[in-house]
Amino acid sequence: MYPTILQFGQFRLATYGVLVALGYLAGIYWLSSQRERMGLKENEFWGLIYAMFFGAVAGGKLLYLAVEWRALFSGELHPLRDFRYGFVFMGGFMGSALAAWLYGRRRPFDYLKVGDHFGVAMPLGHTIGRLACLFSGCCHGGPTAMPWGVRYTRPDCLVDPRLLGVPLHPTPIYESAANAAIAALMLAWLGRVRKGRGPEGSVLLGYLGLYGFARFFIEFLRGDDRGGFLLGMSLAQWTSLGWMIVASVSLVFLFRRRKVPE
């Protein structure tokens, strides 16, 4: 693949950074078009976006360092020098959620209504952002005999050198496709919620449950170092299970609390 779009001397424009930025911008652009529906003033909207952005960066980096603690303590990984590399999406989500809660304590807003819109924006942005991994070679899959397997041959990609030239599951594409489908489903469900045919908060919870479900099974196809966690499952899989359980229980509570008209 192509981890670098262009390079002039010491300046390097990484494909990863460009696609992640495009993912953020796509999600923010859609959210900005829905600002009035969320009941936010313009300054409140941008304040929330900035808070969640920095929360996502902090959460994504902290969980990455927690997973790669061996490399951190051995000195192989430097938290400042290598800051631009290594972020975990699930950590980023939890960091942004915490940042939104803290921001809401200073400037209150309707958490459920706003959260439902993020339940569409996040899989939308993630659809684009996850493709960044495909081009850089991170988050790659394990060997496969399927005809759509991808081969990495460039030594500057992040694939284990032993897997260069070997057909691998294109797990970033699998996850990107899953996110695209979730975004479409949640957008349709958001329309029903706006018409009073579903409880507020159910879009965000639906996203959490569906993404957790997709990520749990895609993890079995991953071929990069998952940092073995517990009972043969990765930290991401245990987190996915937690998201599915929390989302399912919370959805049952929401629907029971409020009778939804057919």
Residue pairs with C-beta under 8 A, 6 or more apart in sequence:
1 15
1 134
1 135
1 136
1 137
1 150
1 152
1 154
1 157
2 15
2 135
2 154
3 14
3 15
3 16
3 135
3 136
3 137
3 154
3 156
3 157
3 158
4 12
4 13
4 14
4 15
4 156
5 13
5 14
5 15
5 18
6 12
6 13
7 13
14 136
15 132
15 135
15 136
16 132
16 133
16 135
16 136
16 138
17 84
17 132
18 132
19 128
19 129
19 131
19 132
19 135
20 129
20 132
22 128
22 129
23 125
23 126
23 127
23 128
23 129
23 130
23 132
24 53
24 125
24 129
25 125
26 124
26 125
26 128
27 121
27 122
27 124
27 125
28 49
28 121
28 125
30 120
30 121
30 124
31 38
31 45
31 49
31 117
31 118
31 121
32 45
34 117
35 42
35 45
37 117
37 194
38 45
38 109
38 110
38 113
38 114
38 117
39 109
39 110
39 113
39 114
40 48
40 109
40 114
44 107
44 109
47 103
47 107
48 100
48 103
48 107
48 109
48 114
51 99
51 100
51 102
51 103
52 96
52 99
52 100
52 103
53 96
54 99
55 95
55 96
55 97
55 98
55 99
55 100
56 92
56 93
56 95
56 96
56 99
57 87
57 92
57 95
58 95
59 91
59 92
59 93
59 94
59 95
59 96
59 98
60 87
60 88
60 89
60 91
60 92
60 95
61 79
61 83
61 86
61 87
61 91
62 91
62 95
63 88
63 90
63 91
63 92
63 94
63 235
64 86
64 87
64 88
64 91
65 72
65 77
65 79
65 86
66 91
67 88
67 227
67 235
68 77
68 86
68 227
71 77
72 79
77 86
88 236
89 126
90 215
90 236
90 239
90 240
93 122
100 111
100 114
101 111
104 111
110 200
111 201
112 200
112 201
112 204
113 200
115 201
115 203
115 204
116 190
116 193
116 200
116 201
116 202
116 203
116 204
117 190
117 203
118 204
119 186
119 190
119 203
119 204
119 205
119 206
119 207
119 208
120 183
120 186
120 187
120 190
120 203
120 207
122 207
123 179
123 180
123 182
123 183
123 186
123 207
123 211
124 179
124 183
126 175
126 176
126 179
127 176
127 179
127 180
127 183
128 176
130 139
130 172
130 175
130 176
130 179
131 172
131 173
131 176
132 172
133 139
133 140
133 171
133 172
134 150
134 170
134 172
134 173
134 176
136 157
136 158
137 152
137 154
137 157
137 158
137 159
138 158
138 224
139 171
139 172
139 175
139 222
139 224
140 150
140 152
140 158
140 159
140 163
140 168
140 169
140 171
140 172
140 222
140 223
140 224
141 168
141 169
141 170
141 171
141 174
141 221
141 222
141 223
142 168
142 169
142 221
142 222
142 223
143 149
143 163
143 166
143 167
143 168
143 169
143 223
144 167
144 168
144 169
144 221
145 167
146 167
146 169
148 170
149 167
149 168
149 169
149 170
150 167
150 168
150 170
151 164
151 165
151 166
151 167
151 168
152 159
152 163
152 164
152 165
152 168
153 164
153 165
155 161
155 164
158 224
159 168
159 224
160 223
160 224
160 225
163 223
168 223
169 221
169 222
169 223
171 218
171 221
171 222
171 223
174 218
174 221
175 214
175 215
175 218
178 211
178 214
178 215
178 218
179 211
179 214
182 207
182 210
182 211
182 214
185 206
185 210
186 203
186 206
186 207
186 210
189 198
189 202
189 203
189 206
190 203
192 198
193 199
193 200
193 202
193 203
196 261
197 260
197 261
197 262
198 260
199 254
199 255
199 257
199 258
199 260
201 250
201 254
202 251
202 254
202 255
205 247
205 250
205 251
205 254
206 247
206 251
208 243
208 244
208 246
208 247
209 243
209 244
209 247
209 248
209 251
211 240
211 243
212 239
212 240
212 241
212 242
212 243
212 244
212 247
213 240
213 244
215 236
215 237
215 240
216 237
216 240
216 241
216 244
219 226
219 233
219 234
219 236
219 237
219 240
222 234
226 234
226 235
226 236
227 234
227 235
228 234
229 235
229 237
229 238
230 238
